[in-house]
Amino acid sequence: MKTFTSKIKKAAASTAMIAGLGVAGLGIAATPAAAVELPCDTAQLIVPWGPGGGTSVIFGIFEQAIQNSDAATKIKVVTMPGQGGALGAKEAHAAKPDGCTLFAIHQHLPVNYINGVTDFNWDGFEPVAMLTDTPEIIGAGGHVAYDDLEGMLAAAKADPGKIPTGVSMGATSHFLWIILGSKTGTDFAYVPFQGGTAERVTGLLNGTIDLGGINMAAARTQRGDGNLKAFAIAANERSDLIPDVPTLKELGVDMTFSLTRGVMLPKGTSREIVDYWAEIFKGPTENADFVAEQAAKGTSVVYLGPDDYTKWWEATSADFVNAATELKMGRFQ
């Protein structure tokens, strides 16, 4: 398998968790934005996954902060699960470019494009802002015999393509293991899961699978009883929330991999409206309490405005497309 180098721009700063913190009463001031008249007092923010998932929780915190700010236009999260994020993407893609429909996005969009689920990629939208970065964690069920990444890789090399590993086939969780395999000379037996991280964690806990990417919440709370293991975090630096878990780079694997979430508007939205929303979303990211609240959910706040976010998407999408071309995946077979 050919090597695929993931280029994720990291600008996350470590933050201490503030116990019991909530944003409902923060009174966060919005960044002053140029006066723009929209045909709505509240815009819908389409989150293309179900309620209670990581993305809906993260953007729920943004919704709450903007509701309690002095922003002239508020937002309302609308969850729209289905088709691996493509159902909501199609709805947002078809929306009027009037500033009243926003779209919450991460790397699922180039993956859906590669797999032919959508006929548009990230550039079917107008980038507004990158907002958060959530690194993946290499996890295992407590039942496996190995206790660290070295042991896991040794087991994978001893039994190539046989260790059951939970992924959503063709999705970002699948790319995590494809890239890890290419970096380490290993291969895994992929077990498809229709849901997200929560379903894979359940599979690890009940022994249905041996390996899978896990989230920060699981890594922090479900290891004490020995039913779950965390071998490495795919970030540039260790997390303050799980400081005992080393990075892949520390362990000799030159790799980072994360879900980087941001906001888009329908194609054709005016730059004036793009800048308006970029400034509204920037407001909460400059508040220390808000940053700490997101850290408590396992994600770092990383803000990029429209131009820098566009450049980030150009490079990131090219990486995914190049990998798909090399591996002859989806529309690049």
RODO-2510 file (C-alpha; in nm, 4 decimals, decimal comma):
residues 333
     n   res          X          Y          Z
     1     m     0,0000     0,0000     0,0000
     2     k     0,1442     0,3373    -0,0974
     3     t     0,2117     0,6032     0,1607
     4     f    -0,0401     0,8835     0,2053
     5     t     0,0825     1,1857     0,4038
     6     s    -0,1933     1,3710     0,5880
     7     k    -0,1347     1,7487     0,6050
     8     i    -0,3540     1,8857     0,8804
     9     k    -0,2743     2,2394     0,9884
    10     k    -0,2517     2,2449     1,3680
    11     a    -0,2915     2,5634     1,5639
    12     a    -0,4426     2,4244     1,8839
    13     a    -0,3402     2,5627     2,2213
    14     s    -0,3612     2,3482     2,5352
    15     t    -0,6306     2,4577     2,7779
    16     a    -0,7158     2,3439     3,1274
    17     m    -1,0608     2,1949     3,1794
    18     i    -1,2904     2,4010     3,4002
    19     a    -1,5140     2,1645     3,5936
    20     g    -1,8858     2,2216     3,5589
    21     l    -1,8410     2,5054     3,3113
    22     g    -2,1294     2,5951     3,0825
    23     v    -2,1620     2,8662     2,8207
    24     a    -2,5255     2,9550     2,8745
    25     g    -2,4402     3,2494     3,0981
    26     l    -2,1098     3,3579     2,9498
    27     g    -2,2510     3,6566     2,7676
    28     i    -1,9875     3,6263     2,4957
    29     a    -1,9611     3,9354     2,2817
    30     a    -1,9636     3,8849     1,9095
    31     t    -1,6756     4,0199     1,7051
    32     p    -1,8006     4,3424     1,5445
    33     a    -1,9282     4,2589     1,1987
    34     a    -2,0175     4,4819     0,9111
    35     a    -2,3877     4,5573     0,8909
    36     v    -2,5556     4,2950     0,6760
    37     e    -2,9287     4,2609     0,6323
    38     l    -3,0356     3,8967     0,6166
    39     p    -3,3914     3,7781     0,5463
    40     c    -3,3912     3,5912     0,8796
    41     d    -3,3361     3,6628     1,2485
    42     t    -3,2133     3,3073     1,3103
    43     a    -3,0172     3,1020     1,0565
    44     q    -3,0255     2,7240     1,0547
    45     l    -2,6942     2,5449     1,0977
    46     i    -2,7269     2,2021     0,9379
    47     v    -2,5308     1,9355     1,1257
    48     p    -2,5363     1,6252     0,9042
    49     w    -2,5306     1,3772     1,1927
    50     g    -2,7671     1,2800     1,4718
    51     p    -2,8206     1,4584     1,8040
    52     g    -2,5809     1,3602     2,0802
    53     g    -2,2893     1,2933     1,8444
    54     g    -1,9595     1,4778     1,8767
    55     t    -2,0300     1,7263     1,5978
    56     s    -2,3784     1,8174     1,7190
    57     v    -2,2482     1,8629     2,0758
    58     i    -1,9613     2,0866     1,9607
    59     f    -2,1872     2,3047     1,7459
    60     g    -2,4510     2,3063     2,0179
    61     i    -2,1972     2,4912     2,2313
    62     f    -2,1468     2,7418     1,9491
    63     e    -2,5234     2,7829     1,9181
    64     q    -2,5553     2,8543     2,2879
    65     a    -2,2686     3,1039     2,2867
    66     i    -2,4018     3,2938     1,9854
    67     q    -2,7533     3,2949     2,1340
    68     n    -2,6094     3,4678     2,4407
    69     s    -2,3944     3,7103     2,2430
    70     d    -2,4861     4,0451     2,0937
    71     a    -2,4830     3,9025     1,7401
    72     a    -2,7692     4,0473     1,5363
    73     t    -2,8448     3,7073     1,3802
    74     k    -2,8606     3,3905     1,5903
    75     i    -2,8201     3,0288     1,4835
    76     k    -3,0201     2,7130     1,5432
    77     v    -2,8599     2,3700     1,5066
    78     v    -3,0669     2,1368     1,2875
    79     t    -2,9447     1,7767     1,2917
    80     m    -2,9947     1,5907     0,9632
    81     p    -2,8328     1,2434     0,9791
    82     g    -2,8090     1,0029     0,6897
    83     q    -2,5805     0,8794     0,4109
    84     g    -2,2638     0,9337     0,6145
    85     g    -2,3218     1,3083     0,6344
    86     a    -2,4247     1,3378     0,2678
    87     l    -2,7977     1,3903     0,3309
    88     g    -2,7373     1,7114     0,5227
    89     a    -2,4669     1,8145     0,2772
    90     k    -2,7104     1,7855    -0,0138
    91     e    -2,9701     1,9903     0,1724
    92     a    -2,7186     2,2649     0,2474
    93     h    -2,5775     2,2523    -0,1062
    94     a    -2,9236     2,3165    -0,2505
    95     a    -3,0106     2,5986    -0,0089
    96     k    -3,0451     2,9616    -0,1119
    97     p    -2,7216     3,1617    -0,0805
    98     d    -2,8908     3,4224     0,1383
    99     g    -2,6968     3,3679     0,4623
   100     c    -2,9824     3,1891     0,6372
   101     t    -2,8479     2,8335     0,5941
   102     l    -2,5052     2,7310     0,7222
   103     f    -2,3394     2,3903     0,7071
   104     a    -2,1246     2,2192     0,9710
   105     i    -1,8492     2,0231     0,8025
   106     h    -1,5399     1,8103     0,8533
   107     q    -1,3440     1,5755     0,6267
   108     h    -1,6524     1,3652     0,5537
   109     l    -1,7246     1,5800     0,2478
   110     p    -1,4209     1,4833     0,0340
   111     v    -1,4720     1,1235     0,1494
   112     n    -1,8344     1,1294     0,0284
   113     y    -1,7200     1,2830    -0,2997
   114     i    -1,4530     1,0145    -0,3441
   115     n    -1,7089     0,7418    -0,2766
   116     g    -1,9566     0,8903    -0,5244
   117     v    -2,2183     0,9642    -0,2581
   118     t    -2,2176     1,3301    -0,3627
   119     d    -2,1249     1,4851    -0,6955
   120     f    -1,9723     1,7891    -0,5217
   121     n    -1,6710     1,8341    -0,2957
   122     w    -1,5830     2,1048    -0,0438
   123     d    -1,5640     2,3631    -0,3234
   124     g    -1,9389     2,3238    -0,3749
   125     f    -1,9630     2,5616    -0,0763
   126     e    -1,8186     2,8927     0,0385
   127     p    -1,5750     2,8356     0,3295
   128     v    -1,6523     3,0544     0,6316
   129     a    -1,4296     2,9427     0,9192
   130     m    -1,2404     2,6511     1,0688
   131     l    -1,3428     2,6248     1,4343
   132     t    -1,2233     2,3089     1,6129
   133     d    -0,9750     2,0242     1,5850
   134     t    -1,0283     1,6791     1,7401
   135     p    -0,7405     1,4297     1,7075
   136     e    -0,8146     1,0586     1,6716
   137     i    -0,7121     0,8113     1,9420
   138     i    -0,5968     0,4575     1,8618
   139     g    -0,8088     0,2364     2,0883
   140     a    -0,8556    -0,1303     2,1719
   141     g    -1,0867    -0,3485     2,3753
   142     g    -0,9708    -0,4479     2,7206
   143     h    -0,9778    -0,8118     2,6130
   144     v    -0,6764    -0,7845     2,3776
   145     a    -0,3466    -0,9303     2,5000
   146     y    -0,1281    -0,6293     2,4108
   147     d    -0,1114    -0,3134     2,6206
   148     d     0,0603    -0,0609     2,3952
   149     l     0,1078     0,0417     2,0334
   150     e     0,4243    -0,1640     1,9967
   151     g     0,2381    -0,4768     2,1029
   152     m    -0,0540    -0,3929     1,8740
   153     l     0,1708    -0,3488     1,5704
   154     a     0,3595    -0,6687     1,6499
   155     a     0,0297    -0,8582     1,6663
   156     a    -0,0835    -0,7037     1,3357
   157     k     0,2401    -0,8019     1,1632
   158     a     0,2198    -1,1530     1,3041
   159     d    -0,1367    -1,1929     1,1795
   160     p    -0,1713    -0,9562     0,8802
   161     g    -0,5198    -0,8585     0,7759
   162     k    -0,6799    -1,0590     1,0565
   163     i    -0,7305    -0,8280     1,3580
   164     p    -1,0969    -0,7099     1,3580
   165     t    -1,0962    -0,3298     1,3424
   166     g    -1,4117    -0,1190     1,3520
   167     v    -1,4574     0,1494     1,0856
   168     s    -1,7234     0,3157     0,8775
   169     m    -1,6138     0,1824     0,5397
   170     g    -1,4782     0,4522     0,3103
   171     a    -1,5231     0,7195     0,5786
   172     t    -1,2701     0,9169     0,7818
   173     s    -1,2510     0,6406     1,0447
   174     h    -1,1445     0,4018     0,7656
   175     f    -0,8802     0,6432     0,6364
   176     l    -0,7273     0,6545     0,9874
   177     w    -0,6359     0,2862     0,9704
   178     i    -0,5431     0,2932     0,6019
   179     i    -0,2878     0,5642     0,6735
   180     l    -0,1635     0,3955     0,9915
   181     g    -0,1205     0,0722     0,7981
   182     s     0,0759     0,2442     0,5232
   183     k     0,3020     0,4095     0,7804
   184     t     0,3709     0,0912     0,9770
   185     g     0,3538    -0,1881     0,7212
   186     t     0,0415    -0,3378     0,8756
   187     d    -0,3038    -0,4345     0,7554
   188     f    -0,6277    -0,4976     0,9429
   189     a    -0,9590    -0,6798     0,9011
   190     y    -1,2125    -0,4009     0,8677
   191     v    -1,5481    -0,4538     1,0371
   192     p    -1,8086    -0,2073     0,9047
   193     f    -2,0122     0,0027     1,1479
   194     q    -2,2994     0,2158     1,0229
   195     g    -2,2812     0,4543     1,3175
   196     g    -1,9992     0,6644     1,4528
   197     t    -1,7508     0,6483     1,7363
   198     a    -2,0060     0,5536     2,0013
   199     e    -2,0999     0,2366     1,8135
   200     r    -1,7337     0,1411     1,7673
   201     v    -1,6639     0,1964     2,1369
   202     t    -1,9543    -0,0357     2,2172
   203     g    -1,7987    -0,2936     1,9829
   204     l    -1,4672    -0,2634     2,1656
   205     l    -1,6342    -0,2984     2,5039
   206     n    -1,8336    -0,6097     2,4110
   207     g    -1,5478    -0,7744     2,2205
   208     t    -1,7072    -0,7583     1,8748
   209     i    -1,3907    -0,5864     1,7512
   210     d    -1,0364    -0,5627     1,8854
   211     l    -0,9331    -0,2206     1,7507
   212     g    -1,0991     0,1084     1,6616
   213     g    -1,0652     0,4836     1,6836
   214     i    -1,2099     0,6204     2,0078
   215     n    -1,3049     0,9662     2,1268
   216     m    -1,1665     1,1695     2,4150
   217     a    -1,4669     1,1041     2,6383
   218     a    -1,4215     0,7271     2,6100
   219     a    -1,0458     0,7552     2,6543
   220     r    -1,0917     0,9555     2,9729
   221     t    -1,3767     0,7691     3,1404
   222     q    -1,3820     0,4084     3,0240
   223     r    -1,0243     0,2945     3,0792
   224     g    -1,0253     0,2713     3,4568
   225     d    -1,2185    -0,0555     3,4668
   226     g    -0,9843    -0,2189     3,2152
   227     n    -1,2528    -0,2649     2,9489
   228     l    -1,0959    -0,0151     2,7094
   229     k    -0,7372     0,0720     2,6159
   230     a    -0,5899     0,3830     2,4513
   231     f    -0,2532     0,3301     2,2807
   232     a    -0,1774     0,6639     2,1137
   233     i    -0,3227     0,9986     2,0120
   234     a    -0,2758     1,1121     1,6502
   235     a    -0,1795     1,4693     1,7414
   236     n     0,1373     1,6781     1,7437
   237     e     0,1340     1,6971     2,1225
   238     r    -0,0132     1,5000     2,4117
   239     s    -0,3499     1,6136     2,5397
   240     d    -0,3813     1,7673     2,8852
   241     l    -0,6985     1,5602     2,9245
   242     i    -0,5177     1,2248     2,8794
   243     p    -0,1526     1,3117     2,9477
   244     d    -0,0509     0,9478     2,9933
   245     v    -0,1394     0,8627     2,6313
   246     p     0,1617     0,9230     2,4006
   247     t     0,1423     1,0658     2,0507
   248     l     0,2020     0,8460     1,7485
   249     k     0,5055     1,0590     1,6699
   250     e     0,6564     0,9847     2,0108
   251     l     0,6194     0,6165     1,9313
   252     g     0,7967     0,6469     1,5979
   253     v     0,4968     0,6834     1,3645
   254     d     0,5162     1,0151     1,1774
   255     m     0,1442     1,0744     1,1549
   256     t    -0,1325     1,3043     1,2739
   257     f    -0,5022     1,2570     1,1995
   258     s    -0,7966     1,4543     1,3292
   259     l    -1,1493     1,5691     1,2542
   260     t    -1,1303     1,9411     1,1833
   261     r    -1,4703     2,1029     1,2031
   262     g    -1,5828     2,4272     1,0471
   263     v    -1,8689     2,6152     0,8840
   264     m    -1,9643     2,6663     0,5187
   265     l    -2,2288     2,8600     0,3278
   266     p    -2,4010     2,7615     0,0002
   267     k    -2,2050     2,8337    -0,3169
   268     g    -2,2696     3,1807    -0,4509
   269     t    -2,3160     3,3451    -0,1103
   270     s    -2,1717     3,6971    -0,1246
   271     r    -1,8350     3,7673     0,0360
   272     e    -2,0051     4,0275     0,2518
   273     i    -2,2232     3,7565     0,4102
   274     v    -1,9299     3,5129     0,4363
   275     d    -1,7294     3,7732     0,6299
   276     y    -2,0313     3,8551     0,8447
   277     w    -2,0675     3,4957     0,9635
   278     a    -1,6924     3,4467     0,9953
   279     e    -1,6787     3,7295     1,2468
   280     i    -1,9819     3,6042     1,4405
   281     f    -1,8242     3,2594     1,4807
   282     k    -1,4879     3,4115     1,5707
   283     g    -1,6346     3,5794     1,8794
   284     p    -1,6738     3,2660     2,0966
   285     t    -1,3331     3,1289     1,9929
   286     e    -1,1642     3,4272     2,1608
   287     n    -1,3320     3,3591     2,4964
   288     a    -1,1218     3,1523     2,7410
   289     d    -1,4247     2,9976     2,9124
   290     f    -1,5690     2,8888     2,5796
   291     v    -1,2356     2,7335     2,4786
   292     a    -1,2267     2,5449     2,8085
   293     e    -1,5819     2,4192     2,7578
   294     q    -1,4857     2,2778     2,4192
   295     a    -1,1714     2,1248     2,5729
   296     a    -1,3923     1,9466     2,8245
   297     k    -1,5625     1,7811     2,5256
   298     g    -1,2238     1,6669     2,3946
   299     t    -1,1659     1,9215     2,1201
   300     s    -0,9367     2,2199     2,0715
   301     v    -1,0545     2,5518     1,9327
   302     v    -0,8655     2,6455     1,6143
   303     y    -0,9910     2,9461     1,4184
   304     l    -0,9123     3,0176     1,0528
   305     g    -1,0970     3,2813     0,8541
   306     p    -1,2400     3,2390     0,5030
   307     d    -0,9185     3,2767     0,3017
   308     d    -0,6981     3,0582     0,5221
   309     y    -0,9762     2,8022     0,5570
   310     t    -1,0036     2,7864     0,1781
   311     k    -0,6286     2,7190     0,1504
   312     w    -0,6561     2,4497     0,4172
   313     w    -0,9358     2,2796     0,2232
   314     e    -0,7407     2,2926    -0,1026
   315     a    -0,4472     2,1069     0,0574
   316     t    -0,6560     1,8655     0,2648
   317     s    -0,8879     1,7650    -0,0178
   318     a    -0,5892     1,7112    -0,2466
   319     d    -0,4415     1,4702     0,0107
   320     f    -0,7617     1,2665     0,0262
   321     v    -0,8048     1,2625    -0,3509
   322     n    -0,4405     1,1644    -0,4046
   323     a    -0,4785     0,8792    -0,1560
   324     a    -0,7958     0,7594    -0,3270
   325     t    -0,6249     0,7741    -0,6654
   326     e    -0,3264     0,5721    -0,5390
   327     l    -0,5505     0,3163    -0,3713
   328     k    -0,8011     0,3110    -0,6604
   329     m    -1,0954     0,3940    -0,4343
   330     g    -1,4454     0,5054    -0,5319
   331     r    -1,4689     0,7308    -0,8357
   332     f    -1,0891     0,7029    -0,8814
   333     q    -1,0871     0,3290    -0,9554
***
